[in-house]
Every structure is written in C-alpha cells, then in structure tokens.
C-alpha cells in the first residue's frame, strides 16, 4: 500500500486521498486541523444513535495532503477493531459505508 492509501481493519476496499483535495475541502467535510498541521476526522459509528456509539471512525491526513491513516476504534480510541467480524455489527457497517460514501462525494477520498 502506498503512503496516500489506507484501509480499515477487515474492509476489503482500499481508499486514497483524492488528487485534487484541498485544505478547505477537508475542513468543509468535517476535518479539523491539529497543532501539527495534520487534518483529523473523528466520527462516531453507531447504527442507532451517535450518542450511544460503540465505535469511532478516525481518519488522519498529513499536512502535505499526501499521507493518510484510517482506523475504526473503540469508544476510548485506543484499540483498533474489526467491525466486519462482529456478530451484531451490520448497522455499524452500514453507518461506516455511509460516512465513506459522504467523503467520496465531497472529493476527499477515492476508492481504489
């Protein structure tokens, strides 16, 4: 996988940063700029209520817009999880796919 490619644990799809992505399009899509200049997106993944989310989608794009990391973590954000293996996680998988589709429509990510 290249530097600008990323994949969450268990997902068969690989995503990369859109070649024309700009800082302002990241901010418009919900990313925030960290003190180091990186762009981070943290969204709850919950099939029913975002206030009751068991998982978090975390995406980090570096300041040069040429490197990316993606992960689905537990609520604390410390442990990477594979929601595709879980028994009762279909609603969370649907929510994850919805968030990714949104980022593709906003021209932040493209599917490889």
QUIDAWO-V42401 format. One record per pair of residues at least 12 apart in sequence whose ideal C-beta (glycine too) atoms are under 7 Angstrom apart, sorted by the first residue. I is the first residue (numbers start at 0). J is the second residue. Records with the same first field share a line. If there is no record, write none. Layout:
I: J ; J
This chain:
0: 13
2: 65 ; 66
3: 15 ; 16 ; 65 ; 66 ; 67
4: 111
5: 67 ; 68 ; 69
6: 69
7: 69 ; 70 ; 71
8: 71 ; 79 ; 80 ; 81
9: 81 ; 82 ; 83 ; 84
10: 83
12: 110
13: 111
14: 69 ; 99 ; 108 ; 109 ; 110 ; 111
15: 108 ; 109 ; 111
16: 60 ; 64 ; 67 ; 108
17: 106 ; 107 ; 108 ; 109
19: 106
20: 64 ; 106 ; 107
24: 105 ; 106 ; 107
25: 38 ; 60 ; 107
27: 105
28: 102 ; 105 ; 107
35: 62
36: 62
37: 59 ; 60 ; 61 ; 62
38: 60
39: 59
40: 58
41: 55 ; 57
42: 55 ; 56 ; 98
43: 55
44: 56 ; 71 ; 91 ; 94 ; 95
45: 91 ; 94
46: 90 ; 91 ; 93 ; 94
47: 90
52: 74
53: 74
54: 71 ; 72 ; 73 ; 80 ; 82 ; 91
55: 72 ; 74 ; 76
56: 71 ; 95 ; 98
57: 70 ; 72 ; 76
71: 95
82: 95
